[in-house]
Amino acid sequence: MIRQLLWKDAMTVRVLLLTVLVGIFGTTACVLVLLLMMRHDGVLAFLVSFWFLMPYLFAIGAPAILIGNEEAQGSLSWLKTLPMRWQSIADAKILVAVAGLIICWIASWLFMTPLCLLFSENHTLHVSEMIRLGGFALLVYPSLVLLCLSFATAYLFRSPVAGLVAVVPLIGGFICLSALLERLVLIGQLQYYGDLPTPSQRESVTLVVALLGLLCAWCLQRMLAKRRLNGVSGRSSILPLYIRKPDLAYQPGVAFIPGRPSVVTALLWQQRRQCLYLGLLILGMCVIAVLFVLLDLSTSWSIDFWVSTVRLLLAMAAIWLGSLVFYGDNFRNQRHYFAERGVRPNVIWWTRLSVPALLWFLLFVWMLLVHFFASRYSAWDTKGPSPLNEFAKMTILMMLCFAFSQLVSQWTRRPVQAFFAAPVLMFFAYLQLKSCVMFYPGYVWWSMSSVLILLFATWQLTGPWIENKGSNGSYKYGKPRFTELLKKPKVQAGGYVLLALAVPAIAIVSLRVARTPALRSQWRETLLANPVAEPKTYFNGRAIVPSLHLKTFGYSDSDFSERFTDLLNENEKNECLQLLHDEIAAAEIGEDLSIGDILWVLEHTSDMDVELRLAANEVWITWASRIRRGVCEGEFSSRDLMVAETIESRAVTSLLGTLQTNPVVLQDSEEASREMASGINKLLEKIPSADLRRESRRVALVAAWQIYNRQKWVWDRREGQTYVVNPGDLQYEAKNYLGYPIASRYAAIPYERWRADRIVDELTFLLLRDLEGQPVALEGNSAKKSLRLWRELIAPVDYPVSQLPTRPYWTRANDERLEQLKSKVAKLVLSDEDNLSED
Amino acid sequence: MNESVISLQNVSKSFRQNRALDDVSLEVPSGTVFALLGENGAGKTTLIRILTGFLKADQGSATVLGQSCAKSGIEIRRRIGYVSDNPAMYEWMTAEEIGWFTSAFYDEGFSLRYHELVTGFDVPGGVKLKNMSKGQRAKVALALATAHNPELLILDEPTSGLDPMVRRQFLESMVDLAALGQTVLLSSHQISEVERVADWVAILVQGQLKVVQSLEDLKNNTSIVTATMDDSSATLPLPPGQVLTESQNARQMRWVVQGLPDEWRNVYAGNAGAKELKSQTATLEEIFVALCDPRANRPAVDSDSVAPIGSTMS
């Protein structure tokens, strides 16, 4: 007899087991594909969690199907009429569930362990723990407890969904209770203070508590199984008699309800009755779970873990709300009621969606509140360029979860299976979107198309769904033809899923291809025929380059703060001046001083300290001039030129500031006035001429273009980026333009590499054209176009959008500031000369 | 001549190798109780599903109330009352709630008529459908299907689970409906009860229509002929007319015959083996068994080559 029961339960739960195994296998396939492209611990870390989640999904789902589904089909009542002990029924169910769970864990472990061992160094230690029996038991134990608790709620509640949702608080309570019990046993009280027990003591107590916990969970489900499977039906009320409604000896007849509702009112009422309370339960569980996480934030979890957990909880709630859309009507195929009365599918569709969609909106409001709190703790800021991006990403994710799961809920064979099949489907959909779409700008809006497609799918398939077309056993005799297969609604539903996944990717790729600049073959030939000297080293070849290199604009490497305390002190001032003059006269750039040192001087002097400020600015101008000449001679690269542009521009700004302040002083001191005018005039002569500036820019640009075209696209799986070996130098350098690496996320895709080539050509062409003509306005069309191309080339979607490095400098405004400085100095010199001549 | 409410012309339907309906043609006149009989798997439910637009015929055409079943399934179901063999209802609703809910899809008078019907059926109030007995659920399903006064009522095993009194009451109400001009298509195994109310009968055997005739004509035309022999080894000729089945029980021969002429005894006049000859009108059940029983002895005549008995309209 037990054998038959085992067989029956195994048949019942096989679809769920298959779904989970497909999920495990699918995860493995995705991991393998991604690891072949890039060997990155981040990929494994992200996906290991899904390997673990799949068996837990089985642990939650198996009891719901074994008990809830049987209750729905009526076979549980039939079992109770057979001559068998209730223990046999309960034993068979839990044995099948445990066996299935072990199978899931073995599959997970077998797939995960080799991949972790082969591909990750960081995970090796953890995997070696899992190879041992103790480690494996550590994985399985929590899921066993979850399984027992899921059985308990499944026996307690008649509704399978209510049983499902009730597991969440039960698990939370169980964890808290276990932790309290552990503390009580360990130290005799509930709070930790004083000396902690030794690790071996702690292990023993933890083991005992764990076994006790598992025993309690098993006993609980056993007790509830007896209550459910044994005894007379209808005796299930656990409320005391004085609370229950009194039983009536005489059943009254059917009451007459006057009034006739409209079709919409009736359908909305029906859907509300079917799923509102379940939906509120799901929503409530999500709110409680997120609050629990929020309140526990201060203890041991990192921000990353907190954010991921909250996202997962919100996504699961959205999935389960979507699973409610068609759940009530699928229960015992009640939807045929509409088919038998010729009710229009359209009105059925949107009334099914209404209540769960409203609940989804409440979930969205809750997400807004959580986002608000998270922003206050700066949690979202750490994850991306702006909170708004994270908010948009989360919103679209929740919409996708809802949309996918509402389609699944329409077509799963057993209604409660939707609550498990939908998360698995959503996982794969998310993986696909993340790997193909989510790194493109604007993907959020294109992902909306997936939502619309999925909603359209259920709208279009509602007619066959209510008529149960394709599920009437028509094809039980022999295999259906392929064309007949295509007409089956379930096959069409699968097609819509594929379409929903494909459309955003196709749309984004098509748009990007359409916006790719055209090939300028003649221009390329001309440029190739007239090469310029490339810099001898173009990244970190010379020792001075790090001090000039624009890693950050902070220039923190200065020891002047230790050397000088008060530049108003004459001795310190003279010492500083000497250093500056020595640097000006030095043969090499940055021989004694760095950009940080000059910045320090300028920050710690006022515009009144004319001499120091003039000297500091002269250092910058001297460097800028030498760099520009070096670029033209092939000594320095485009990145070095950007340094020159920056310090030259800052020198001009500083000198303008000095000029604006000092006329007050000049009125009192003619000598000072003469000195300053003479000093600035001298500096102006050192500022590189317009021709030198133009030529250095042109050479740097062409050299950068040549370097880009010479570098190869080589995919390095260790870092997931493109690298090319620098000949004669063992260091690696990413394929770059103007010293900035091309967006690595794009570089793995062939058509993106082709796009990058075209964009580099177009950008170089535009910048060269602007150089040959008049300087461009910062907000002019040409500048805007260049900036757009630059952002497409360099910036992946998750990082702050970068500025074109030439942008503030190769512009009309920059030149005008220089002219403004020259004219002010000229006026000053003229007025001084007039004063002198009068004298 | 009554108009046809249902018309099938050469309808065939197969499910892979299984021929569920084979070249079926029939007309159901309006204002009649039309009984569709057949053994399990004969094709009755398939035929009903084609009429209600749930299935499309592979060949032929079917119309209900002048509308094509293949194209206008939803409109047909809106106009008719249909109770399937396993009616789908929302089990969490009470009888009041489902009546109120269903009234949204029909006219104003639905609620009152529904209430009258369920009261007449003694359906308990305030009880969810899932907590009702099978018979009570069947009553609710019937009430829902008939409360909107449809022109055509299609019932697939409607009285299954009902007690005999309610069954009789229900079937007699079908007669009242027919008298008011409504048409009832009834598929049932309760042949003895159908016999009391049906005007027309169609019998399906393995997807083929064997009989389409008014019940009165069918019964008048079908006789049970019994002959008692002197000796069980004696052979007797077949009676005149269309012999459907022949059986022997010791010294008694029994034939089910259609079209038995008045002077049938003349065949046995010179036959000393026949001691006693009797004929009586066959009941519908006897006719049904004679046509459907695969173990029956059918003398000589190839039943497949015989056209369906009767005509579709008198």
Interface residues (C-beta under 8 A of the other chain):
Chain A: Q251 P252 G253 V254 A255 F256 I257 P258 G259 R260 P261 S262 V263 T265 A266 L267 W269 Q270 R273 Q274 R332 N333 Q334 R335 H336 Y337 A339 E340 R341 G342 V343 R344 E467 K469 N472 G473 S474 Y475 K476 Y477 G478
Chain B: F15 R16 Q17 N18 T52 F54 L55 G73 I74 E75 I76 R77 R78 R79 Y82 V83 S84 P87 A88 M89 Y90 E91 W92 T94 A95 E96 G99 W100 F101 T102 S103 A104 F105 E108 F110 S111 L112 H115 V118 T119 D122 V123 P124 G125 G126 V127
